[in-house]
């Protein structure tokens, strides 16, 4: 690595001085353990280490109030936004009153974002998925107008595009989708989390993007709280002899959790309990109720952890919840990850970070971007086979096999998905916008 690259990777300008900036993160929410919130916290951690200051605007926030701007109208579940969505998705025609409401909410949000930028003297924006998936059209349009008018340097961090979701395919807002989801602007840099997103974005919009995969801090071992961990087992109702098969995802249909139920059924051991770590609700409760019924019918002891799990990257995660993912993973004997679709796969990396063996379904992004790296996994291809079951039993019963698997996987992930990968990419983006002349506000 030459001297210039070394300075950039460590957040320094050409003279070795910090390129400190005030950076504003914007999304519909920064709360809980959804992938967008988790990755935003990791980005903020790396940027803060480089000397930058991070600020937050969203409709739901679990961040320090001193550096946050709560805007309830920006939440995708806000009543006005839900009213709009009910009238534009699944329909081909849009009434004038809906257009008027979109513009009215946009104006309100736009004024608030302008105030946020001025109040915290923001130098650069990082928009987390709000210019990607149209769950909040007024927010996306407001952001697009602000970025175009101010020419403010902006990173649009794209997690999942609207063309990847069937529920957005029939709509009455194609004009807004082409304008703002995502926009193509001079001061906007696009970041995607997988190669398919990079190619589709270029094909559909002509915009180029860089790939920054989801990451974890593989250079530092996790520090779990033994008291909290013990309390977690008690809360879930587990006995000392019970063993956990952990499904560390939200309860939504595309997670394929019925395959985890099938796996535990075929293990034929009542000591194995299937624990789901996240709450239901983002996409309704019908799937959760069906899973409960499905588990009962198959004699599987399913434990739904129906308390909020906090973001472990957000100041330790203790501000808004008694538990973090770091209190749950250490107890798992095996991880199930039978997703039908993922933009990347946070739970996949988390399992490897905690040195846990796992079953993974070959979803498209896994096949294309992750599988070629050479991980040692139990892999299913849409359905469980007898060979899958034999491999799971072998991993559960052989300490030697398990240790060989998790050590191999940890070393590969450390190479491709560590904070150093993120640190280098973000510092290059900051340099792209500001070069060596860009100053920052001193706070």
PyMOL commands that set and color helices and strands:
alter all, ss='L'
color gray80, all
select helices_A, chain A and resi 3-9+35-49+65-67+72-74+79-88+96-119+137-150+162-164+166-168+174-180+195-205+226-236+253-255+257-267+286-297+315-317+325-331+346-353+364-373+386-397+399-416+419-434
alter helices_A, ss='H'
color red, helices_A
select strands_A, chain A and resi 22-26+53-58+68-70+124-128+153-158+188-192+209-211+243-247+272-276+302-304+309-310+323-324+332-337+358-361+378-380
alter strands_A, ss='S'
color yellow, strands_A
deselect
rebuild
show_as cartoon
